[in-house]
Amino acid sequence: MKKHNFLILTAFSAGFLICSCSREEEQSCAGEPQVEAPKKGNEFDQKLATELGADDYGMKQYVIAFLKRGPNQDQSEEEVQRLQRAHMDNIGKLAEQRKLVVAGPFMDDTELRGIYIFDVKTVEEAEELTKSDPAIKAGRLVMELHPWYGSAALIKSAEIHKTVSKKEI
């Protein structure tokens, strides 16, 4: 019987985990490193891992939202500006509540307008949060929601961001 090797590559915020498995080993190997890389400088912090809700890999479940151009694009320029300001204020409110970890626009002009990463356990919870967005209510944006697995340390990016931004959006 010929072995087939699979390369499973999972991108983490802090690095990459590579696991090479035979077909027979795939189930037990998926997501587990065969050789652990040595730690460089930073040691495991159980208190922080617990605070952030990290699993043994330093990861946790989030819900990612892809913001797309909605069906209602015929507002006046003044209304578009008002909705954008209200959209940004809503992002700030959700971030302060620690429900929204990452938000940002895409830099090209396509149907895909931006992303959110919600720190919630279910798509239904994220869907409730999206209903608070004035741009969603007005139909300028729609959201596509998916469960997503990423670094538990993402929540710390909001704190760090405050130290590197000179202006508020």
SULCOR-V803677 format. One record per helix or strand. SS is the DSSP state (helix for helix, strand for strand). FROM is the first residue (numbers start at 1). LEN is the number of residues. If there is no record, write none. Layout:
BEGIN
ss=<SS & SS>
from=<FROM & FROM>
len=<LEN & LEN>
END
This chain:
BEGIN
ss=<strand & strand & helix & helix & strand & helix & strand & strand & helix & helix & strand & helix>
from=<5 & 16 & 26 & 46 & 59 & 77 & 100 & 112 & 123 & 134 & 141 & 152>
len=<7 & 7 & 4 & 7 & 11 & 20 & 6 & 7 & 8 & 4 & 11 & 13>
END
